């Protein structure tokens, strides 16, 4: 019997053209595909017609398949000689619990390989034409989750003081609170801020506004989870080069008036 193997694959943010060749190859080979809810149908369409495609989804705080069950299923299928693709939204190692799954596979002695994907935070910025780093404006960027477990808390005031743009995952439901804490940390209320829902999908919606209006603007633009929030001066550059048919930026982006410069 041929030895099975697990590919832990990043599916990217949704647009199938953003899959890597490694991801595509693994997907076309797979006997079994275990995917998260965030993986788009267009991506799953590349699985073999006879592959077993199983949703082991997890969506926000909704019900999800227990992690242990997913791990046992991957291990069992690989031991039966199958090629298993464990497909995760974005990149498996960015808020994706990728290493936990690798550790379980390693412990079980199952061969595995990781295929990186384009993480939604970077894809969301690119979709609006926002450079997260920009000479003279931003010398780095912070990827951070808006959602922590139990009583763990993020020090938003300390993040505000770094002056670096924040790329916030899982931040929709806590947006008002995050806004308030960033402003308390010294970020100007007029700091440019953007939200992108369903980045790179046909259903993408986005808004560019200012920090103190982010939650409201998001509600008005009917942007819901999954969405990325981007807060920082770089958000001012959204869609700035959209003229002449250039494709950076989403045509549906709503722009709200920004003050010239935040104080
Ligand atoms: N591993 C994933 C992140 C999983 S956490 C990655 O690298 O992208 C889930 C969060 O990712 C969502 O709450 C949302 O903030 C973000 N997300 C995933 N796909 C997205 C998309 N297409 N558009 C906007 N945000 C997305």
Boltz pocket constraint, residues with backbone or C-beta under 6 A from the ligand:
constraints:
  - pocket:
      binder: B
      contacts: [[A, 12], [A, 13], [A, 14], [A, 38], [A, 88], [A, 89], [A, 90], [A, 91], [A, 92], [A, 93], [A, 94], [A, 95], [A, 96], [A, 118], [A, 119], [A, 120], [A, 121], [A, 124], [A, 168], [A, 169], [A, 170], [A, 171], [A, 196], [A, 197], [A, 198], [A, 199], [A, 200], [A, 201], [A, 225], [A, 226], [A, 227], [A, 228]]
      max_distance: 6.0
